[in-house]
Amino acid sequence: MPYQKLSRKSGPRRALLRGLVTSFLKSGRIETTAAKARACRPLAEKMITLAKKGDLHARRQAVAYLLDENVVTTLFEKIGPQMEGREGGYTRVIQKGPRRGDSAMMVILELVTE
């Protein structure tokens, strides 16, 4: 399967993923379900790759996708230069366990800062 549908139509799914990626890049760490993390991870890594390029076109692509311009500034000024030596694998997923209400597997998605 090329992408996760997350039981949503395309518009709400895109909005959900844009919000997740924006929150993730804002805080550097989010707690979410495993399915949402699997869908969010490649998009977040693409944004970090754009930040590593650092040119105007990459910045405009990031502004078009992310919901907060302050996050774009943080991405290009802090996160991009931090990841300069890495060739990918900017994120890590840590299993947390099932959620109490519906037993959905919860994970922590965080930036790798080593």
Residue, then its C-alpha position, 0 to 999 in steps of 0.5 A: m500500500p503506497y500510503q495510509k488512508l487513516s479512514r478519512k477522505s483525501g481532504p481531511r486526511r491531508a489536513l490531519l497530516r499537515g497538522l501532525v507534521t507542523s506540530f511535530l516540527k514545532s515541538g520535535r516530538i509528538e505522541t500519536t497512534a502508530a498508523k498516523a506516525r507511519a503516515c507522518r514520518p515520510l512527510a516530516e523527513k521530506m520537510i527536513t530534506l527541503a530545509k537542508k537544501g535551504d534555497l528559496h524554492a525549498r522554503r516556498q514549498a515548505v510554507a505551502y505545506l506547513l500551517d505555521e510560518n514560525v515553524v518554517t523559520t525554525l525548520f530552516e534555521k535550526i533543524g536543517p543545519q542540525m541534520e546537515g551531516r545525516e543522509g536520512g533517518y531524521t526521525r525515530v519511532i518509539q513504541k509506547g503501548p496500547r491506549r487505554g480507551d480503544s487499545a490503539m497502539m501509541v508511539i512517540l515520534e521524535l527527531v533524532t538529535e545525535 
